Amino acid sequence: MAGRFSQDQWDDIEKKLAKDPAAYGMPDGGREESVVLASFNIRKLSRFKGRERELKFMARFCARCDLVAIQEVQDNTAGLNYLKDRVDERVASAGEFGLVVSDVTGKTPGKRGMGERMAFLYRKSRVRWNHMASDLTVDRSGVIQMFEENEAEFRKTWSDYEAKLKKYAQTNKGSKPSLVLPAFLTFTRTPHVAAFDILGAGTAKPISFVAVNAHLIYGAMKERRAEFRELARWMAMRLKAEENMVAPNFILLGDLNMDMNNFDTDHGRVSRYMGDLKDEAFGDQSSPRIYFPFLGKHPSTGKPVLTNARHNQTFDQIGFFLGKNEGKLPKVGAANKIKGGEEDGFNYGVFDFAELFTEALKKKSFIAMAKDEKAAFAKNFEHSVSDHMPIWVRIPRPGF
């Protein structure tokens, strides 16, 4: 592990957080009239020995949520189970939280590579698992069709790759070439899906949705954008037959590794694609049925929400893909009500633990530090906690 805080430093961090959790974007937990859904890429969550203090810290956030999609769970699930137990302890109820966990994706068994699992951690008294869990896949016919539609590009890419390999073998200079696909074929890590209900008051009808837990490729920008486009298209087009779905809505939660470091340029590019997708799926470019709050500026600050620990990207996203009659989940325009809105109304944010750590230990702001100083300080937590900060949305519960 690259670096860790000492026990005394963790004591200082915990004291600082306890004084004002909301100052660092920690959501209120356990509010009767609303639920909190979250996404958290916990870097290489595997065995917990030597990482206990960090996982207890992360449990503080998770215990305030009602459903957390977790990425980068390793094949060994001991750390995930340890985290769940610590969350149960924080709510003083053993077994209050449940788990839905995928098998390993991202590598072929018996071959080299880093595979990972996707997990949903959910509060049983407020969110009910609706007995469906699966993968979001592009089947063989889809892969063949993708290849057929882009055959010339694939042939040229393969020819160029072979030439580079030959040159590398002759000279043995530099790094071995890697193959970058010219078009989407299938996901590098299969997204994991599970159906859930948000339970409400009395006899109120639950809000039903299919949660999609995704960790998209971190590689060439062309591949990143292609995976995001195909994932969004898969969900939008699936909604055309929503009457056959287990639940009529999708909520996407995950590390999408999107390129969002230039807000104006990147926001415009994604917005144009979303308009085209809405037109294809719903026949309406301006449809409010696809909504990514973290792609816009937060109404409370007027600034983009940065989600990686070094504060220069918005890799992590939560997106809503709504059925045609859905009236309880947030749509485009929902953020207009956040400023001065109700405590249990729609809201969203990021738990900025990088800012917490620097204020607690260095008595200064992480944002104000120079790039080199940020990089040096981040080594203390990017591996032992994570290089991603958790994001969350608040949704009103039905019947209140």
Secondary structure by P-SEA (a helix, b strand, c coil): ccccccaaaaaaaaaaaaacccccccccccccccccccccccccccccccaaaaaaaaaaaaaaccbbbbccccccaaaaaaaaaaaaaaacccccbbbbbbcccccccccccccbbbbbbbcccccccccbbbbbcccaaaaaaaaaaaaaaaaaaaaaaaaaaaaaaaccccccbbbbbcccccccbbbbbbbbbbccccccccbbbbbbbbbcccccaaaaaaaaaaaaaaaaaaacccccccccbbbbbcccccccccaaaaaaaaaaaaaaaaaaacccccccccccccccccccccccccccccccccccbbbbbccccccccccccccccccccccccccccccaaaaaaaaaccccccccccaaaaaaaacccccccccbbbbbbbbbbccc
